[in-house]
Amino acid sequence: MAKKLRIKQIRSAIGRLENQKRTIRALGLGKLRKTVVHDDHPSIRGMIHTIRHLITVEEIDGE
């Protein structure tokens, strides 16, 4: 089973750097408390690292 990541936006992107706003959008977020699930890949981990102060991340077992 592949690992998956549940990502939830907990802080607003208002007033943040443009690359952080684009990363929020690229992950499929944009509104507070919105949750998305992504596969655990190095590229996703890099995006998470960029906006780690705006989100929470939880590892879950994939399907």
C-alpha positions as CSV (number, residue, x, y, z in Angstrom):
1,M,0.0,0.0,0.0
2,A,1.3,3.4,-1.0
3,K,1.5,6.2,1.6
4,K,-0.7,9.2,1.2
5,L,-0.7,12.6,2.8
6,R,-3.7,14.4,4.1
7,I,-3.0,18.1,3.9
8,K,-5.2,20.7,5.5
9,Q,-4.9,24.5,5.2
10,I,-5.1,26.2,8.6
11,R,-3.8,29.7,7.9
12,S,-4.6,32.2,5.2
13,A,-2.3,33.0,2.2
14,I,-3.2,36.7,2.4
15,G,0.0,38.8,2.7
16,R,2.3,35.8,1.9
17,L,4.9,35.6,-0.8
18,E,3.7,34.9,-4.4
19,N,5.5,31.5,-4.6
20,Q,3.6,30.4,-1.4
21,K,0.3,31.5,-2.9
22,R,1.0,29.5,-6.1
23,T,2.1,26.5,-4.0
24,I,-1.3,26.6,-2.1
25,R,-3.1,26.6,-5.4
26,A,-1.0,23.8,-6.9
27,L,-1.8,21.5,-4.0
28,G,-5.5,22.1,-4.5
29,L,-6.0,24.3,-1.5
30,G,-7.2,27.9,-1.2
31,K,-9.8,28.1,1.5
32,L,-9.3,27.6,5.2
33,R,-9.9,24.2,6.6
34,K,-10.0,22.6,3.1
35,T,-8.4,19.2,3.0
36,V,-6.8,17.3,0.1
37,V,-5.1,13.9,-0.2
38,H,-2.0,13.5,-2.3
39,D,0.5,10.6,-2.8
40,D,3.7,10.8,-0.9
41,H,6.3,12.0,-3.5
42,P,9.4,14.1,-3.1
43,S,7.8,16.9,-5.1
44,I,4.8,17.1,-2.8
45,R,7.1,17.0,0.2
46,G,9.0,20.0,-1.3
47,M,5.7,21.9,-1.7
48,I,4.8,21.0,1.9
49,H,8.1,22.4,3.1
50,T,7.5,25.7,1.3
51,I,4.2,26.3,3.1
52,R,4.7,24.3,6.3
53,H,3.6,27.3,8.4
54,L,0.2,27.4,6.7
55,I,-0.9,23.7,6.7
56,T,-1.0,20.6,8.8
57,V,0.0,17.2,7.3
58,E,-1.0,13.7,8.3
59,E,0.3,10.5,6.9
60,I,-2.4,7.9,6.0
61,D,-2.4,4.5,4.5
62,G,-3.3,4.5,0.8
63,E,-5.7,2.3,-1.0
